[in-house]
Amino acid sequence: MMKRFRDLAIILLLLILGCATTPIKPVDFSDLEDLKGIWEGTRYGAGYSAPTDLQIVNSTLPLSAIVTFYGTRAGTTTYPLKGEPETCVITMHWVITYFY
């Protein structure tokens, strides 16, 4: 009986420790050089997935970047991103075109 209780306690401990979250470190100015470059990912929609690239082109504030969407109705589309100097928020502006 004790062995069974011990085994159950070990399993519960492993589950609790395995589900623990790791602390999130905010991006610091010293991290900007490590972020510079091309980041590849995949975007998902209703019944499809397509590759997407994010290229961070500088390592100083305000950040500048380029997002490339592959596999759109218009083919490959690219949008520039520009960071705000005061808030360091990166925004993207584009026009959405609907096809009927």
Secondary structure, DSSP 4 states (H G I P E B T S, - for coil): -HHHHHHHHHHHHHHHHHTPPPPPPPP-GGGHHHH-EEEEEEEEETTEEEEEEEEE--SSSSPEEEEEEEEETTEEEEEEEEE-TTT--EE---------
